[in-house]
Amino acid sequence: MKNISDLRGTTQEENSNEEKLVKKIDLLPNEELLYNLPLFLSPKLLSRILFFNEMYKKIINHHGVIMEFGVRWGPILNLFQSLRGIYEPFNRHRKIIGFDTFEGFTEVTDYDKISKKGDFAVTEGYEEHLEEILSTQEKFSPLDHIKKFEIIKGDIIETLPKYLEENKHTIVSLVFFDLDIYKPTLESLKNIKPYLTEGSIMIFDELCDDKFPGETMALDEVFGLNNLEIKRLPITSRISYVEVKNVK
Ligand SMILES: C[S@@+](CC[C@H](N)C(=O)[O-])C[C@H]1O[C@@H](n2cnc3c(N)ncnc32)[C@H](O)[C@@H]1O
């Protein structure tokens, strides 16, 4: 696997400043660590959190589940859980479903410029820890006796059609595409399209990104870029979204 800073495209200066901060984490006693996490939040990280907050507000009156395609360590899955706890603590139908191989990229194509098989892999068995983390987090919000998240391990090209076949009642209110590469993005767009409704939100992390052209090409193939209004917020740079209209 390539160095994570190469994959994220961060500069050496950013990396060394992040490293300085990471070295200070141990200074805080365990019982004070979580409360003080904002001490380590950079504007870039905070803006990403704020972006998802704005997206969540858009779906509050829109029925359906939230899906994340490519969860890696799972921070955004947990963010969605916390936002649900804040904005609609009694909406037990707002399930949050995350898909990942947890082994990084499977098959890369010529469209996926810098990507290699295995990039973005996490540690072995991590999905079990993520399950535990999300279960623990769920306890901080009401209705914690009802499990409202699901982590689905495997190649999304196989797992998503299987999930949808077994859950034909699915309506998707928000879907976050963060698979980075062409083939799984293409297949997941094709599979999820029939489950989107007027006003569903699709979020993309790598559109118009020269390092990961595959995501844009996949979106063009399935929806046609000319048919979409691809929006952004002034607080973030790369991440974009579409409010689905006239979906056919
Ligand atoms: C950039 S990471 C996702 C980061 C995460 N969304 C976040 O914001 O922290 C991309 C993820 O897509 C996953 N992925 C790529 N191809 C996949 C496939 N065919 N099936 C399932 N997951 C895949 C990788 O394993 C990796 O964890």
The ligand as an SDF file (V2000), in Angstrom:
LIG
                    3D

 27 29  0  0  0  0  0  0  0  0999 V2000
  -10.8920    6.9880    0.8140 C   0  0  0  0  0  0  0  0  0  0  0  0
  -11.4040    5.5440    1.6120 S   0  0  0  0  0  0  0  0  0  0  0  0
  -12.9260    5.9920    2.3780 C   0  0  0  0  0  0  0  0  0  0  0  0
  -12.7690    7.0160    3.4690 C   0  0  0  0  0  0  0  0  0  0  0  0
  -13.9930    7.2830    4.3210 C   0  0  0  0  0  0  0  0  0  0  0  0
  -15.1850    7.5140    3.5240 N   0  0  0  0  0  0  0  0  0  0  0  0
  -13.7460    8.5130    5.1710 C   0  0  0  0  0  0  0  0  0  0  0  0
  -14.3020    9.5890    4.8680 O   0  0  0  0  0  0  0  0  0  0  0  0
  -12.9820    8.4050    6.1500 O   0  0  0  0  0  0  0  0  0  0  0  0
  -11.9320    4.5400    0.2720 C   0  0  0  0  0  0  0  0  0  0  0  0
  -12.4900    3.2240    0.7320 C   0  0  0  0  0  0  0  0  0  0  0  0
  -13.1590    2.5640   -0.3590 O   0  0  0  0  0  0  0  0  0  0  0  0
  -13.0320    1.1740   -0.1520 C   0  0  0  0  0  0  0  0  0  0  0  0
  -13.2870    0.4630   -1.4080 N   0  0  0  0  0  0  0  0  0  0  0  0
  -12.7210    0.6770   -2.6180 C   0  0  0  0  0  0  0  0  0  0  0  0
  -13.1610   -0.2180   -3.5220 N   0  0  0  0  0  0  0  0  0  0  0  0
  -14.0780   -0.9990   -2.8790 C   0  0  0  0  0  0  0  0  0  0  0  0
  -14.9060   -2.0830   -3.2800 C   0  0  0  0  0  0  0  0  0  0  0  0
  -14.8660   -2.5940   -4.5180 N   0  0  0  0  0  0  0  0  0  0  0  0
  -15.7480   -2.6140   -2.3690 N   0  0  0  0  0  0  0  0  0  0  0  0
  -15.8110   -2.1290   -1.0950 C   0  0  0  0  0  0  0  0  0  0  0  0
  -15.0250   -1.1150   -0.6630 N   0  0  0  0  0  0  0  0  0  0  0  0
  -14.1670   -0.5570   -1.5300 C   0  0  0  0  0  0  0  0  0  0  0  0
  -11.5940    1.0160    0.3470 C   0  0  0  0  0  0  0  0  0  0  0  0
  -11.4030   -0.1980    1.0290 O   0  0  0  0  0  0  0  0  0  0  0  0
  -11.4110    2.2510    1.2380 C   0  0  0  0  0  0  0  0  0  0  0  0
  -11.6460    1.9650    2.5900 O   0  0  0  0  0  0  0  0  0  0  0  0
  1  2  1  0
  2  3  1  0
  2 10  1  0
  3  4  1  0
  4  5  1  0
  5  6  1  0
  5  7  1  0
  7  8  2  0
  7  9  1  0
 10 11  1  0
 11 12  1  0
 11 26  1  0
 12 13  1  0
 13 14  1  0
 13 24  1  0
 14 15  1  0
 14 23  1  0
 15 16  2  0
 16 17  1  0
 17 18  1  0
 17 23  2  0
 18 19  1  0
 18 20  2  0
 20 21  1  0
 21 22  2  0
 22 23  1  0
 24 25  1  0
 24 26  1  0
 26 27  1  0
M  CHG  2   2   1   9  -1
M  END
$$$$
